[in-house]
Amino acid sequence: RLNPDSRRIIHAWLEPSAANAAAESRFQFERQGYFVADRHDHRPDRPVFNRAVGLRDTWTAG
């Protein structure tokens, strides 16, 4: 069973060169996490990136 909150569609502004990225190219989006260009749905006119690793939003002293 999939978590219904696992799919989130976010519309955002993007550096134009990232739209031309090859499938499975990796990026770090500032303060958001690491993303990968989707191998099936990514197109220059409609880029699709999947979050691979999110960044921690809280830090505790260890």
mmCIF file of the N, C-alpha and C atoms, coordinates in Angstrom:
data_MODEL
# 
_entry.id   MODEL 
# 
loop_
_atom_site.group_PDB 
_atom_site.id 
_atom_site.type_symbol 
_atom_site.label_atom_id 
_atom_site.label_alt_id 
_atom_site.label_comp_id 
_atom_site.label_asym_id 
_atom_site.label_entity_id 
_atom_site.label_seq_id 
_atom_site.pdbx_PDB_ins_code 
_atom_site.Cartn_x 
_atom_site.Cartn_y 
_atom_site.Cartn_z 
_atom_site.occupancy 
_atom_site.B_iso_or_equiv 
_atom_site.pdbx_formal_charge 
_atom_site.auth_seq_id 
_atom_site.auth_comp_id 
_atom_site.auth_asym_id 
_atom_site.auth_atom_id 
_atom_site.pdbx_PDB_model_num 
ATOM 1   N N  . ARG A 1 1  ? 0.848  -1.176 0.000   1.00 0.00 ? 1  ARG A N  1 
ATOM 2   C CA . ARG A 1 1  ? 0.000  0.000  0.000   1.00 0.00 ? 1  ARG A CA 1 
ATOM 3   C C  . ARG A 1 1  ? 0.890  1.235  0.000   1.00 0.00 ? 1  ARG A C  1 
ATOM 4   N N  . LEU A 1 2  ? 0.598  2.161  -0.898  1.00 0.00 ? 2  LEU A N  1 
ATOM 5   C CA . LEU A 1 2  ? 1.370  3.396  -0.997  1.00 0.00 ? 2  LEU A CA 1 
ATOM 6   C C  . LEU A 1 2  ? 0.823  4.459  -0.063  1.00 0.00 ? 2  LEU A C  1 
ATOM 7   N N  . ASN A 1 3  ? 1.713  5.264  0.445   1.00 0.00 ? 3  ASN A N  1 
ATOM 8   C CA . ASN A 1 3  ? 1.326  6.399  1.267   1.00 0.00 ? 3  ASN A CA 1 
ATOM 9   C C  . ASN A 1 3  ? 0.691  7.445  0.347   1.00 0.00 ? 3  ASN A C  1 
ATOM 10  N N  . PRO A 1 4  ? -0.557 7.851  0.581   1.00 0.00 ? 4  PRO A N  1 
ATOM 11  C CA . PRO A 1 4  ? -1.201 8.828  -0.306  1.00 0.00 ? 4  PRO A CA 1 
ATOM 12  C C  . PRO A 1 4  ? -0.500 10.184 -0.305  1.00 0.00 ? 4  PRO A C  1 
ATOM 13  N N  . ASP A 1 5  ? 0.293  10.476 0.718   1.00 0.00 ? 5  ASP A N  1 
ATOM 14  C CA . ASP A 1 5  ? 1.027  11.743 0.776   1.00 0.00 ? 5  ASP A CA 1 
ATOM 15  C C  . ASP A 1 5  ? 2.382  11.661 0.084   1.00 0.00 ? 5  ASP A C  1 
ATOM 16  N N  . SER A 1 6  ? 2.718  10.504 -0.492  1.00 0.00 ? 6  SER A N  1 
ATOM 17  C CA . SER A 1 6  ? 4.034  10.360 -1.106  1.00 0.00 ? 6  SER A CA 1 
ATOM 18  C C  . SER A 1 6  ? 4.115  11.055 -2.464  1.00 0.00 ? 6  SER A C  1 
ATOM 19  N N  . ARG A 1 7  ? 3.006  11.296 -3.102  1.00 0.00 ? 7  ARG A N  1 
ATOM 20  C CA . ARG A 1 7  ? 3.014  12.012 -4.382  1.00 0.00 ? 7  ARG A CA 1 
ATOM 21  C C  . ARG A 1 7  ? 2.578  13.449 -4.146  1.00 0.00 ? 7  ARG A C  1 
ATOM 22  N N  . ARG A 1 8  ? 3.508  14.354 -4.411  1.00 0.00 ? 8  ARG A N  1 
ATOM 23  C CA . ARG A 1 8  ? 3.218  15.780 -4.278  1.00 0.00 ? 8  ARG A CA 1 
ATOM 24  C C  . ARG A 1 8  ? 3.685  16.466 -5.548  1.00 0.00 ? 8  ARG A C  1 
ATOM 25  N N  . ILE A 1 9  ? 2.806  17.194 -6.170  1.00 0.00 ? 9  ILE A N  1 
ATOM 26  C CA . ILE A 1 9  ? 3.156  17.930 -7.378  1.00 0.00 ? 9  ILE A CA 1 
ATOM 27  C C  . ILE A 1 9  ? 3.371  19.379 -6.985  1.00 0.00 ? 9  ILE A C  1 
ATOM 28  N N  . ILE A 1 10 ? 4.545  19.878 -7.299  1.00 0.00 ? 10 ILE A N  1 
ATOM 29  C CA . ILE A 1 10 ? 4.909  21.250 -6.957  1.00 0.00 ? 10 ILE A CA 1 
ATOM 30  C C  . ILE A 1 10 ? 5.293  21.969 -8.241  1.00 0.00 ? 10 ILE A C  1 
ATOM 31  N N  . HIS A 1 11 ? 4.675  23.085 -8.489  1.00 0.00 ? 11 HIS A N  1 
ATOM 32  C CA . HIS A 1 11 ? 5.011  23.902 -9.656  1.00 0.00 ? 11 HIS A CA 1 
ATOM 33  C C  . HIS A 1 11 ? 5.991  24.970 -9.188  1.00 0.00 ? 11 HIS A C  1 
ATOM 34  N N  . ALA A 1 12 ? 7.117  25.092 -9.900  1.00 0.00 ? 12 ALA A N  1 
ATOM 35  C CA . ALA A 1 12 ? 8.163  26.014 -9.458  1.00 0.00 ? 12 ALA A CA 1 
ATOM 36  C C  . ALA A 1 12 ? 8.912  26.586 -10.652 1.00 0.00 ? 12 ALA A C  1 
ATOM 37  N N  . TRP A 1 13 ? 9.648  27.658 -10.388 1.00 0.00 ? 13 TRP A N  1 
ATOM 38  C CA . TRP A 1 13 ? 10.533 28.236 -11.392 1.00 0.00 ? 13 TRP A CA 1 
ATOM 39  C C  . TRP A 1 13 ? 11.818 27.438 -11.397 1.00 0.00 ? 13 TRP A C  1 
ATOM 40  N N  . LEU A 1 14 ? 12.430 27.338 -12.576 1.00 0.00 ? 14 LEU A N  1 
ATOM 41  C CA . LEU A 1 14 ? 13.587 26.479 -12.745 1.00 0.00 ? 14 LEU A CA 1 
ATOM 42  C C  . LEU A 1 14 ? 14.608 27.165 -13.635 1.00 0.00 ? 14 LEU A C  1 
ATOM 43  N N  . GLU A 1 15 ? 15.879 26.957 -13.350 1.00 0.00 ? 15 GLU A N  1 
ATOM 44  C CA . GLU A 1 15 ? 16.939 27.434 -14.232 1.00 0.00 ? 15 GLU A CA 1 
ATOM 45  C C  . GLU A 1 15 ? 16.693 26.834 -15.619 1.00 0.00 ? 15 GLU A C  1 
ATOM 46  N N  . PRO A 1 16 ? 16.652 27.650 -16.680 1.00 0.00 ? 16 PRO A N  1 
ATOM 47  C CA . PRO A 1 16 ? 16.316 27.133 -18.016 1.00 0.00 ? 16 PRO A CA 1 
ATOM 48  C C  . PRO A 1 16 ? 17.167 25.947 -18.472 1.00 0.00 ? 16 PRO A C  1 
ATOM 49  N N  . SER A 1 17 ? 18.436 25.921 -18.123 1.00 0.00 ? 17 SER A N  1 
ATOM 50  C CA . SER A 1 17 ? 19.290 24.818 -18.575 1.00 0.00 ? 17 SER A CA 1 
ATOM 51  C C  . SER A 1 17 ? 18.878 23.476 -17.967 1.00 0.00 ? 17 SER A C  1 
ATOM 52  N N  . ALA A 1 18 ? 18.250 23.475 -16.798 1.00 0.00 ? 18 ALA A N  1 
ATOM 53  C CA . ALA A 1 18 ? 17.825 22.223 -16.165 1.00 0.00 ? 18 ALA A CA 1 
ATOM 54  C C  . ALA A 1 18 ? 16.695 21.557 -16.949 1.00 0.00 ? 18 ALA A C  1 
ATOM 55  N N  . ALA A 1 19 ? 15.911 22.338 -17.663 1.00 0.00 ? 19 ALA A N  1 
ATOM 56  C CA . ALA A 1 19 ? 14.823 21.759 -18.458 1.00 0.00 ? 19 ALA A CA 1 
ATOM 57  C C  . ALA A 1 19 ? 15.364 20.895 -19.590 1.00 0.00 ? 19 ALA A C  1 
ATOM 58  N N  . ASN A 1 20 ? 16.586 21.175 -20.030 1.00 0.00 ? 20 ASN A N  1 
ATOM 59  C CA . ASN A 1 20 ? 17.201 20.410 -21.120 1.00 0.00 ? 20 ASN A CA 1 
ATOM 60  C C  . ASN A 1 20 ? 18.066 19.262 -20.614 1.00 0.00 ? 20 ASN A C  1 
ATOM 61  N N  . ALA A 1 21 ? 17.983 18.961 -19.348 1.00 0.00 ? 21 ALA A N  1 
ATOM 62  C CA . ALA A 1 21 ? 18.807 17.903 -18.753 1.00 0.00 ? 21 ALA A CA 1 
ATOM 63  C C  . ALA A 1 21 ? 18.425 16.536 -19.304 1.00 0.00 ? 21 ALA A C  1 
ATOM 64  N N  . ALA A 1 22 ? 19.409 15.675 -19.383 1.00 0.00 ? 22 ALA A N  1 
ATOM 65  C CA . ALA A 1 22 ? 19.159 14.293 -19.798 1.00 0.00 ? 22 ALA A CA 1 
ATOM 66  C C  . ALA A 1 22 ? 18.403 13.555 -18.695 1.00 0.00 ? 22 ALA A C  1 
ATOM 67  N N  . ALA A 1 23 ? 17.668 12.533 -19.084 1.00 0.00 ? 23 ALA A N  1 
ATOM 68  C CA . ALA A 1 23 ? 16.952 11.705 -18.102 1.00 0.00 ? 23 ALA A CA 1 
ATOM 69  C C  . ALA A 1 23 ? 17.936 11.175 -17.071 1.00 0.00 ? 23 ALA A C  1 
ATOM 70  N N  . GLU A 1 24 ? 17.499 11.155 -15.831 1.00 0.00 ? 24 GLU A N  1 
ATOM 71  C CA . GLU A 1 24 ? 18.254 10.667 -14.679 1.00 0.00 ? 24 GLU A CA 1 
ATOM 72  C C  . GLU A 1 24 ? 19.437 11.558 -14.300 1.00 0.00 ? 24 GLU A C  1 
ATOM 73  N N  . SER A 1 25 ? 19.489 12.795 -14.820 1.00 0.00 ? 25 SER A N  1 
ATOM 74  C CA . SER A 1 25 ? 20.491 13.759 -14.353 1.00 0.00 ? 25 SER A CA 1 
ATOM 75  C C  . SER A 1 25 ? 20.131 14.161 -12.932 1.00 0.00 ? 25 SER A C  1 
ATOM 76  N N  . ARG A 1 26 ? 21.136 14.426 -12.119 1.00 0.00 ? 26 ARG A N  1 
ATOM 77  C CA . ARG A 1 26 ? 20.916 14.733 -10.707 1.00 0.00 ? 26 ARG A CA 1 
ATOM 78  C C  . ARG A 1 26 ? 21.161 16.209 -10.429 1.00 0.00 ? 26 ARG A C  1 
ATOM 79  N N  . PHE A 1 27 ? 20.338 16.767 -9.514  1.00 0.00 ? 27 PHE A N  1 
ATOM 80  C CA . PHE A 1 27 ? 20.438 18.173 -9.152  1.00 0.00 ? 27 PHE A CA 1 
ATOM 81  C C  . PHE A 1 27 ? 20.214 18.335 -7.659  1.00 0.00 ? 27 PHE A C  1 
ATOM 82  N N  . GLN A 1 28 ? 20.799 19.400 -7.105  1.00 0.00 ? 28 GLN A N  1 
ATOM 83  C CA . GLN A 1 28 ? 20.444 19.816 -5.752  1.00 0.00 ? 28 GLN A CA 1 
ATOM 84  C C  . GLN A 1 28 ? 19.688 21.122 -5.890  1.00 0.00 ? 28 GLN A C  1 
ATOM 85  N N  . PHE A 1 29 ? 18.444 21.140 -5.447  1.00 0.00 ? 29 PHE A N  1 
ATOM 86  C CA . PHE A 1 29 ? 17.660 22.366 -5.457  1.00 0.00 ? 29 PHE A CA 1 
ATOM 87  C C  . PHE A 1 29 ? 17.843 23.011 -4.092  1.00 0.00 ? 29 PHE A C  1 
ATOM 88  N N  . GLU A 1 30 ? 18.266 24.265 -4.097  1.00 0.00 ? 30 GLU A N  1 
ATOM 89  C CA . GLU A 1 30 ? 18.611 24.951 -2.854  1.00 0.00 ? 30 GLU A CA 1 
ATOM 90  C C  . GLU A 1 30 ? 17.535 24.811 -1.788  1.00 0.00 ? 30 GLU A C  1 
ATOM 91  N N  . ARG A 1 31 ? 17.976 24.423 -0.614  1.00 0.00 ? 31 ARG A N  1 
ATOM 92  C CA . ARG A 1 31 ? 17.140 24.296 0.583   1.00 0.00 ? 31 ARG A CA 1 
ATOM 93  C C  . ARG A 1 31 ? 15.963 23.339 0.411   1.00 0.00 ? 31 ARG A C  1 
ATOM 94  N N  . GLN A 1 32 ? 15.984 22.495 -0.619  1.00 0.00 ? 32 GLN A N  1 
ATOM 95  C CA . GLN A 1 32 ? 14.897 21.541 -0.839  1.00 0.00 ? 32 GLN A CA 1 
ATOM 96  C C  . GLN A 1 32 ? 15.369 20.101 -0.782  1.00 0.00 ? 32 GLN A C  1 
ATOM 97  N N  . GLY A 1 33 ? 16.484 19.802 -1.435  1.00 0.00 ? 33 GLY A N  1 
ATOM 98  C CA . GLY A 1 33 ? 16.982 18.430 -1.446  1.00 0.00 ? 33 GLY A CA 1 
ATOM 99  C C  . GLY A 1 33 ? 17.603 18.083 -2.777  1.00 0.00 ? 33 GLY A C  1 
ATOM 100 N N  . TYR A 1 34 ? 17.769 16.784 -2.992  1.00 0.00 ? 34 TYR A N  1 
ATOM 101 C CA . TYR A 1 34 ? 18.372 16.273 -4.222  1.00 0.00 ? 34 TYR A CA 1 
ATOM 102 C C  . TYR A 1 34 ? 17.276 15.662 -5.086  1.00 0.00 ? 34 TYR A C  1 
ATOM 103 N N  . PHE A 1 35 ? 17.327 15.973 -6.378  1.00 0.00 ? 35 PHE A N  1 
ATOM 104 C CA . PHE A 1 35 ? 16.290 15.561 -7.313  1.00 0.00 ? 35 PHE A CA 1 
ATOM 105 C C  . PHE A 1 35 ? 16.910 14.923 -8.544  1.00 0.00 ? 35 PHE A C  1 
ATOM 106 N N  . VAL A 1 36 ? 16.131 14.082 -9.222  1.00 0.00 ? 36 VAL A N  1 
ATOM 107 C CA . VAL A 1 36 ? 16.576 13.387 -10.433 1.00 0.00 ? 36 VAL A CA 1 
ATOM 108 C C  . VAL A 1 36 ? 15.545 13.637 -11.530 1.00 0.00 ? 36 VAL A C  1 
ATOM 109 N N  . ALA A 1 37 ? 16.024 13.967 -12.729 1.00 0.00 ? 37 ALA A N  1 
ATOM 110 C CA . ALA A 1 37 ? 15.123 14.144 -13.866 1.00 0.00 ? 37 ALA A CA 1 
ATOM 111 C C  . ALA A 1 37 ? 14.456 12.800 -14.175 1.00 0.00 ? 37 ALA A C  1 
ATOM 112 N N  . ASP A 1 38 ? 13.139 12.804 -14.259 1.00 0.00 ? 38 ASP A N  1 
ATOM 113 C CA . ASP A 1 38 ? 12.379 11.571 -14.478 1.00 0.00 ? 38 ASP A CA 1 
ATOM 114 C C  . ASP A 1 38 ? 12.754 10.921 -15.806 1.00 0.00 ? 38 ASP A C  1 
ATOM 115 N N  . ARG A 1 39 ? 12.960 9.610  -15.789 1.00 0.00 ? 39 ARG A N  1 
ATOM 116 C CA . ARG A 1 39 ? 13.403 8.917  -17.009 1.00 0.00 ? 39 ARG A CA 1 
ATOM 117 C C  . ARG A 1 39 ? 12.299 8.778  -18.050 1.00 0.00 ? 39 ARG A C  1 
ATOM 118 N N  . HIS A 1 40 ? 11.039 8.881  -17.643 1.00 0.00 ? 40 HIS A N  1 
ATOM 119 C CA . HIS A 1 40 ? 9.937  8.706  -18.597 1.00 0.00 ? 40 HIS A CA 1 
ATOM 120 C C  . HIS A 1 40 ? 9.227  10.019 -18.944 1.00 0.00 ? 40 HIS A C  1 
ATOM 121 N N  . ASP A 1 41 ? 8.996  10.856 -17.958 1.00 0.00 ? 41 ASP A N  1 
ATOM 122 C CA . ASP A 1 41 ? 8.143  12.034 -18.157 1.00 0.00 ? 41 ASP A CA 1 
ATOM 123 C C  . ASP A 1 41 ? 8.883  13.350 -18.369 1.00 0.00 ? 41 ASP A C  1 
ATOM 124 N N  . HIS A 1 42 ? 10.182 13.397 -18.154 1.00 0.00 ? 42 HIS A N  1 
ATOM 125 C CA . HIS A 1 42 ? 10.937 14.652 -18.275 1.00 0.00 ? 42 HIS A CA 1 
ATOM 126 C C  . HIS A 1 42 ? 11.063 15.060 -19.740 1.00 0.00 ? 42 HIS A C  1 
ATOM 127 N N  . ARG A 1 43 ? 10.620 16.275 -20.057 1.00 0.00 ? 43 ARG A N  1 
ATOM 128 C CA . ARG A 1 43 ? 10.739 16.841 -21.407 1.00 0.00 ? 43 ARG A CA 1 
ATOM 129 C C  . ARG A 1 43 ? 11.155 18.301 -21.267 1.00 0.00 ? 43 ARG A C  1 
ATOM 130 N N  . PRO A 1 44 ? 11.851 18.872 -22.252 1.00 0.00 ? 44 PRO A N  1 
ATOM 131 C CA . PRO A 1 44 ? 12.257 20.284 -22.165 1.00 0.00 ? 44 PRO A CA 1 
ATOM 132 C C  . PRO A 1 44 ? 11.074 21.237 -21.986 1.00 0.00 ? 44 PRO A C  1 
ATOM 133 N N  . ASP A 1 45 ? 9.934  20.924 -22.588 1.00 0.00 ? 45 ASP A N  1 
ATOM 134 C CA . ASP A 1 45 ? 8.772  21.809 -22.452 1.00 0.00 ? 45 ASP A CA 1 
ATOM 135 C C  . ASP A 1 45 ? 7.958  21.523 -21.188 1.00 0.00 ? 45 ASP A C  1 
ATOM 136 N N  . ARG A 1 46 ? 8.284  20.427 -20.494 1.00 0.00 ? 46 ARG A N  1 
ATOM 137 C CA . ARG A 1 46 ? 7.570  20.057 -19.258 1.00 0.00 ? 46 ARG A CA 1 
ATOM 138 C C  . ARG A 1 46 ? 8.491  19.200 -18.397 1.00 0.00 ? 46 ARG A C  1 
ATOM 139 N N  . PRO A 1 47 ? 9.470  19.855 -17.745 1.00 0.00 ? 47 PRO A N  1 
ATOM 140 C CA . PRO A 1 47 ? 10.424 19.083 -16.944 1.00 0.00 ? 47 PRO A CA 1 
ATOM 141 C C  . PRO A 1 47 ? 9.761  18.454 -15.714 1.00 0.00 ? 47 PRO A C  1 
ATOM 142 N N  . VAL A 1 48 ? 10.181 17.237 -15.401 1.00 0.00 ? 48 VAL A N  1 
ATOM 143 C CA . VAL A 1 48 ? 9.678  16.514 -14.230 1.00 0.00 ? 48 VAL A CA 1 
ATOM 144 C C  . VAL A 1 48 ? 10.882 16.012 -13.446 1.00 0.00 ? 48 VAL A C  1 
ATOM 145 N N  . PHE A 1 49 ? 10.947 16.402 -12.175 1.00 0.00 ? 49 PHE A N  1 
ATOM 146 C CA . PHE A 1 49 ? 12.030 15.972 -11.297 1.00 0.00 ? 49 PHE A CA 1 
ATOM 147 C C  . PHE A 1 49 ? 11.441 15.226 -10.111 1.00 0.00 ? 49 PHE A C  1 
ATOM 148 N N  . ASN A 1 50 ? 12.083 14.143 -9.723  1.00 0.00 ? 50 ASN A N  1 
ATOM 149 C CA . ASN A 1 50 ? 11.659 13.340 -8.574  1.00 0.00 ? 50 ASN A CA 1 
ATOM 150 C C  . ASN A 1 50 ? 12.632 13.562 -7.431  1.00 0.00 ? 50 ASN A C  1 
ATOM 151 N N  . ARG A 1 51 ? 12.094 13.783 -6.230  1.00 0.00 ? 51 ARG A N  1 
ATOM 152 C CA . ARG A 1 51 ? 12.964 13.978 -5.072  1.00 0.00 ? 51 ARG A CA 1 
ATOM 153 C C  . ARG A 1 51 ? 13.621 12.652 -4.711  1.00 0.00 ? 51 ARG A C  1 
ATOM 154 N N  . ALA A 1 52 ? 14.944 12.674 -4.620  1.00 0.00 ? 52 ALA A N  1 
ATOM 155 C CA . ALA A 1 52 ? 15.697 11.485 -4.222  1.00 0.00 ? 52 ALA A CA 1 
ATOM 156 C C  . ALA A 1 52 ? 15.972 11.526 -2.725  1.00 0.00 ? 52 ALA A C  1 
ATOM 157 N N  . VAL A 1 53 ? 16.400 12.691 -2.231  1.00 0.00 ? 53 VAL A N  1 
ATOM 158 C CA . VAL A 1 53 ? 16.705 12.873 -0.813  1.00 0.00 ? 53 VAL A CA 1 
ATOM 159 C C  . VAL A 1 53 ? 16.279 14.278 -0.419  1.00 0.00 ? 53 VAL A C  1 
ATOM 160 N N  . GLY A 1 54 ? 15.465 14.383 0.611   1.00 0.00 ? 54 GLY A N  1 
ATOM 161 C CA . GLY A 1 54 ? 15.084 15.699 1.118   1.00 0.00 ? 54 GLY A CA 1 
ATOM 162 C C  . GLY A 1 54 ? 16.105 16.191 2.123   1.00 0.00 ? 54 GLY A C  1 
ATOM 163 N N  . LEU A 1 55 ? 16.155 17.499 2.303   1.00 0.00 ? 55 LEU A N  1 
ATOM 164 C CA . LEU A 1 55 ? 17.051 18.054 3.311   1.00 0.00 ? 55 LEU A CA 1 
ATOM 165 C C  . LEU A 1 55 ? 16.327 18.113 4.645   1.00 0.00 ? 55 LEU A C  1 
ATOM 166 N N  . ARG A 1 56 ? 17.080 17.983 5.699   1.00 0.00 ? 56 ARG A N  1 
ATOM 167 C CA . ARG A 1 56 ? 16.487 18.074 7.033   1.00 0.00 ? 56 ARG A CA 1 
ATOM 168 C C  . ARG A 1 56 ? 16.017 19.494 7.263   1.00 0.00 ? 56 ARG A C  1 
ATOM 169 N N  . ASP A 1 57 ? 14.845 19.638 7.855   1.00 0.00 ? 57 ASP A N  1 
ATOM 170 C CA . ASP A 1 57 ? 14.354 20.987 8.112   1.00 0.00 ? 57 ASP A CA 1 
ATOM 171 C C  . ASP A 1 57 ? 14.580 21.424 9.553   1.00 0.00 ? 57 ASP A C  1 
ATOM 172 N N  . THR A 1 58 ? 15.070 20.529 10.394  1.00 0.00 ? 58 THR A N  1 
ATOM 173 C CA . THR A 1 58 ? 15.416 20.892 11.770  1.00 0.00 ? 58 THR A CA 1 
ATOM 174 C C  . THR A 1 58 ? 16.738 20.232 12.135  1.00 0.00 ? 58 THR A C  1 
ATOM 175 N N  . TRP A 1 59 ? 17.483 20.892 12.951  1.00 0.00 ? 59 TRP A N  1 
ATOM 176 C CA . TRP A 1 59 ? 18.765 20.362 13.420  1.00 0.00 ? 59 TRP A CA 1 
ATOM 177 C C  . TRP A 1 59 ? 18.781 20.439 14.941  1.00 0.00 ? 59 TRP A C  1 
ATOM 178 N N  . THR A 1 60 ? 19.253 19.398 15.560  1.00 0.00 ? 60 THR A N  1 
ATOM 179 C CA . THR A 1 60 ? 19.363 19.396 17.010  1.00 0.00 ? 60 THR A CA 1 
ATOM 180 C C  . THR A 1 60 ? 20.826 19.263 17.397  1.00 0.00 ? 60 THR A C  1 
ATOM 181 N N  . ALA A 1 61 ? 21.167 19.865 18.503  1.00 0.00 ? 61 ALA A N  1 
ATOM 182 C CA . ALA A 1 61 ? 22.544 19.761 18.994  1.00 0.00 ? 61 ALA A CA 1 
ATOM 183 C C  . ALA A 1 61 ? 22.778 18.341 19.482  1.00 0.00 ? 61 ALA A C  1 
ATOM 184 N N  . GLY A 1 62 ? 23.910 17.783 19.113  1.00 0.00 ? 62 GLY A N  1 
ATOM 185 C CA . GLY A 1 62 ? 24.190 16.400 19.473  1.00 0.00 ? 62 GLY A CA 1 
ATOM 186 C C  . GLY A 1 62 ? 25.130 16.326 20.536  1.00 0.00 ? 62 GLY A C  1 
# 
